[in-house]
């Protein structure tokens, strides 16, 4: 039996053949027999409430009612969660710096010859190991490592 089934306050009573003979909802400790329609509506509302509680654990939400219950000024809460002008400017500056770095890196990679670009592509973008690249090119692994290091030094000089 699941946890929610243990604590629910409604149940169906069945006879030995498995047929429903009564739909019961417990209210304030008293069992009340209800019609099928009322029972279905009540059980659906209960399921919906449990679903919303599960979702709130996964995706917490803050309601105005909850803030007022805990006596948190709404203006204070809203001001804390707004992005300030300084943060906005810093975010824009950071995005601009990243864009400039990307453009410089593209220019640096374009300055390499075709063989060097292919080696970078294989090692850093296609996920090949130095051993695999060495086998493909018919050279030693050490040669690939030296070429990679030489290419990275070129890029470092270009970027600085």
Secondary structure, DSSP 8 states (H G I E B T S, - for coil): --HHHHH-SEEEEE-TTS-EEEEEEEETTEEEEE-HHHHHHHHHHHHHHHHHHHHHHHS----HHHHHHTT--HHHHHHHTS--HHHHHHHHHHHHHHHHHHHHHHHHHHTS-HHHHHHHIIIIIS---HHHHHHHHTS-HHHHHHHHHHHHHHHHHHH-
